[in-house]
Each structure stands twice: as C-alpha cells, then as structure tokens.
Amino acid sequence: MKKPMQTLPKITLKQLAVFVSIYQTGSTSRASEEMHLSQSAVSSALTELESRLQMPLFERVGRRLNQHPNAHPVYVQAQAILGQSLTLEHYHKYQAGQIHIGASTTIGNYVLPPLLAKLYEALPDANVDVYIANTQEVVSEVEQLNIDIAVVEGMPRPTDIKVIEQREWRTDTLMVFAKHHSKWLAGLVNYDKDEHCYLLTIEQLAQLPLLVREAGSGTRQIIDEQLLKHLPDPKVVMAIQQSEAIKRMVSADIGLGCLSQHVIEAELAAGKLVQVKIAGIDLSRTWWLVWHKARHQSPIWQTFIDIIE
C-alpha cells in the first residue's frame, strides 16, 4: 500500500531565525538591526510563526516583549533546526575536503605516509580516512563505494571489472632476502661482494625455508606467479599477514623472506639483512590506482591524484 505524502511544514527558517534573534536580543528593533530587516518584517515573521504554532511566544506589554513560558522550549528546538540547516548548507564544502583512501599493506605502511604529508601540505584542512588491508580486501571496499580511491599491489581482480577503473601507477621490485650471515646460506660461496647479495639458483632456493605473505595480498600474487611456480617443491614454511612480522622472523633466522624493496631498504643499508638474487627470476611488479567509476571525483580527489602522479 502506497504511503500518503507527508505534509510539508509551513514554518520557514526565516521565521525561526527572527524568533531566535528576538529571543536573544529582547526586542524586535534590535533583532531588525541584527538581521538587516525592517522592523515591520521582523514583527510580521514573529506573528506568522505564532500563528503556525498556534501559541504565543511573547507577551506584549506596551512596546516591551516579555517571554511567554512557551518561548524557551521553542527556542531550543529552533536553534537545533537552524544549526542542522547550516550543517546541510555546508555539507558540500565538507565533502569537497573529505577523501577515503585505500592502500594495500606495503604501500599503506611504507609509501603512502609521505604522500599524505604532501596532501596535508596542499590542503591543511583536508579530512582524510585511510583503510589499509591486503589488495583483495581493499578492492572489495572500492567495489562497495566505501573508498574514493585506492593504491594497491599486484593486478586488481574486481568482481565486476565494468564498474572499476584501474590505472598503472608505479613499478616496484620484490626481493628475496635473508639475515646477514644466515645459517641457511652458510657454505654457499656465490656471494657477490660488489652487489652485496647472494646469487642462488632456483634449485638452491627450493631447498631453503621461505616465509611469504598470505593469499589475497598483492605481494603473494606476484610471489605465486613469478617465483613459486618456478620452484620444484618449494618449502613455504609460513604464510603471514604482516610484512613487518616476516621481516622480524627473517631477522631471527627462521628462514628467508620475499617482500618489497621498500620494506627492507633500511635493514639492507644497515647490513642487518642481505639480498638473495635468484638466477632467471624477475620479481618486478606494477602498482595500480583503483577507483569506482560511479564515485564522485571531488577537488581533493584530483589533488591527491596530482600529488601521487
């Protein structure tokens, strides 16, 4: 059954604003000065409001207005309504300065922070929400219109490719790495002093324990497609959700790891970790910008795009 159309209120915001001004100033003359209206316009608006409410708000004693007991509860409600109206009026301005950014784990933890600093430098009043998870989870949030734009690792695999826009952003390189002087590399003589890395064959790597990211992450996607499928019976001893955990476990010499160069660059520079190059294996990958085609591209959205590109 069709619901009857609701009757629109006949009380206007102007009438409420006039009433609030009279309530606060104590007279129609001062309210007219405050609102830049004629005194007759102010008096008329008050009379119309009282008529709509079917109750008096002030008692007129000569030229003076005394507040009626009805006035205070109406004043409280009028202030709330006017405040909500102002919030609605400024909603577009608020939305124009708000952005929801998604990032896969490696990018979110190691690459996104300086980009956000540039965004805040360009727009100090920006309202930014950041969602960090693995690539699959981030793309799912984009599909549900919960994220304005995302930066992810590996090839995005949306459920409906027709509604998702994706653009190549940057290239990155994954690195197999180990603890410096790792027990797993003991006895291997093929250390390149110039490159500061070990050189292993696919067969040698297959005999060593490997710690990798979990299924669904962009890093794991590349490891599966460009590394593990080439290894005869690889010894993947653990799948871990956090890159930082993998780095710490490798530092404890539990096994070798494979992560983005951005994750381990400080430890490589300090000599705590060492790169392990695998003959014939290319672990470069593309990072992607992803957004929903139906998502409004606000000014802050475009500013973010300009910064990261």
N, C-alpha and C positions, 0 to 999 in steps of 0.2 A: 504494500500500500504506500502510495506516494505521500511523503510528509508535507504538511501545509507550509507555505513560505512564511518565514519569520517576519514579523512586522519590524521595520527599521525604526530605531529611536528617532524622535523629533527634537530631542535636546541636541544643541550644537556645541562644538568645542569652544566657540566664541562666547557663548552664554556661560559656560563653565569657567572660562578664563576671566571673564568680567566678574563673576561672583567671587572667585578666589582673590582677585585684586581688591574688591570692596571689603572682603573679609579681613584681608591683611592690612589695608590702609585705613579702614574705618569710615570711609566716605566715598560717594560717587565722584565728587570733584577730584579728589586725589587719585582715584582709580582712572579717571579720564585722562589725567596728566600722564600717569604711568603707562597707559596703553595707547596714548596718542589718538584718543577718540573724543568725540564731543560728549558733553555731559548727558545730553538727551539720548545719545546712542547707548551709553552705559546704563542709564535708567531703564531704557526700553528693553535691553538684553536681560537685565535682572527681573523685570516684570514678566517677560516671556518665560524665563526659567521657572519662576514661582508658579506660573500658570501650568507649565508642563508637569511640574512635580505635584501640583495641587496642594501646596502647603506654603506658608510664609517662611521666609528665611531671615528677614529683618523686620523689626517693628519701627515704624516711622513716627518720631516724636518731634514735630516741627520740622526743622531741617536736619535733625540728627537721625542716624540709623543705629538702633540697638539690636544686637544679635538675638535672634529667636533661638530657643532650645533646639530647633531643627537644624540650625546652621552648621554646628560643628560636625555631626556625622556626614552631612552632605559635603562639607569642606574636605574631609578626609578622603571620601570617595572621588571627589572632583580632582584633587591633587594626584591621586593614583592614575586616573584616566588620562589626565594631561601628560603625566610622566611616561605612560605607555605609548601615547601618541608620538611624543618626541623620540622615543626609542625606535618606533617604527619608521619615523621620518628619516632617522639617521642610519637605518638598517643597511641601506646600500653602501653608505660610506664605510660602515663597519665591515661589510662583506668584501668591499674592494681592498681592504687591508688585511684580509684573512686568507691563509692558504694552508691546506693539508698536504703534506709531503710524505711520500712513502719511499723507503730505501731498503734494499736488501742488506744483509748483516754487515758484510765487509765494507760496502760503500757508506752505510749509515754510521759505522763506528770510526772509520779511518779517513774517509774522503769528504763526506758531507759537512762536518763541522766548520771548516774554513769557508765553505761556500755559503753557509748560513750566516757567518760573520759578515761576509760581503753584502748579503741581503739586508741585514740589520743596519749596515753602514749606509746603504742606499735608502732604506725605509726604516728609520728608527722606531716608528710606531707600529711596525708590522706585527700581526698576530699569527704566529706560526705553530702548527701542530705537526709533530713528526711521528711516524709509525715505522718501526724497524722490525723486520722479520725476514724469513727466507723468501726467495724470489717468488715461489708459488703462492705463498700467503699474501704477499704484497700485491701481486697481480689480481688475486681474488678480491681484495679490497678495492682496487681500481674498478673492477667489473661491477661492483655493488655501489659505485659512485660515492664511496666513503673517503676517497683520496683524490685530490685535484691532479696531481702529477707524481710519478714515481721514477726512481733511477734504480735499475736492477742489473744483476749479473746474469750471464747466460741468455739464451734465446727465450723471451717470454712465451708462455704457452697458454693464452687465454682460452676459456671455454668457447667464447663466441668472438672469433677474430674480426667479424664485421663491425663490432662496436668499439674495438680497441685500436688506438693509433700507437705505433711504435716506431722509433727513430734511432738509428745508431748514434751513440754518444761518444764513447772513448774506447780505446783498446787497453787491455791490461794483460799481464803475464802471471800465470801461476808458477810457483816454484816448489819443487821437491826440496826438502831441507832436513838437516839433522843437527844434533848437538855437536858443537866443536869437540873433536877427539871422541866421538861417539864409539861405544863398544861395537856397534853394528857395522861400522866402517873400518874397524881395526883389521889390518892385514891387506887392505886394498891399497895398492901402490899408485893407482892412477889419480893422483891429486894434482890439479893444475895450479901451480903457485901464482902464475900471472893473473888468472881469473878468480883465484881464491875459491875454488869449488872442486868437488869430486866429480869424476866422469864415470858413469856406470852404464852398463848395457841393460837392455830390457830384462834379460835373463837374471842378471845380478840383482836388480831391483825386486824381481818377483820372489826372491828368497828372503827379503827383509820385511819386518812388520811395518805396516802403513796405517797411519791414523788419518781419517778423512771426515769431511762434513757429512751431514745427514742427507738422505734423499729429499728432494724438493728444493734444496739450495742451488743457487746458480753455480757455486764453486763445485759442488758434487756433480752437476750436469756435465761440466767440462772434464772433470776427472774421469767420469764414466766413458765419455765419448772419445777423449783424446789420450787417455792413459791406460785405464784398467782394461779396456777391451784388447789392448796390445800385449798385456802381461799374461804369460802362461801360469794359471792358477795363482793369482796374487794373494798375498797374505794380508788382507784388510782385517786388522785386529779390532778395530773400534770405529764406529760412526758417531760423531759428536756434533751437537748443535752449535757450539760456540767456538769461533776461531781462536779466541784467547785461551780457551781450555786446551785446544790442540797444541798451541804454541808452548804452553807450560808443560804439557806431558812430554813433548819432544825435548824440552829443556831438561826434563827429568830422565831422559834417555830411555823412554818406554818404547819408542820406535821412531820412524821417520814421518814427516808430515807433508802435506801439499796444500799451500794457501797462496793467496795473492801476495805479490811483492810488497804491497802497501802494508800488510800486516806484520811482516818480519823485517822491514828495512832497518829499523833501529838496532835490532839484535844482530843483524848481519854486519852493520857498520861497527858495532862494538866487539865483534868477534865471538859472540856467545853462540851463534848459530852459523851453519855453513850451508851454502847452496849445493845441491846434488843435481847435476845435469844428466839427463838420460839421452843416450845416443838415438837419434832418429825421431824424437818426440818433441812436438811443438805444442806448448801449453798456453799460447796466446788466445785471447778471447775478446769479445765485444761486450761493452756495457751499453744498456739501452735506456732511452727515455720512453715512458709509457703513460698514456692518459686515455680517458674515455672520450669518445667523440662527442657525446652529449654534454660534457662538462663545460660550464661557462669559463672562458679564458679571460679572467679579470686582469686589471693592470698589474697587480702584484704577481700574478701567474706569468705574465710576459716579462716582468723584471727578473724573475727567477730564471727563466729561460735564457735571457740575455747574459746573466751572470755565469751560468754554468757552461754556456757555449762560447 
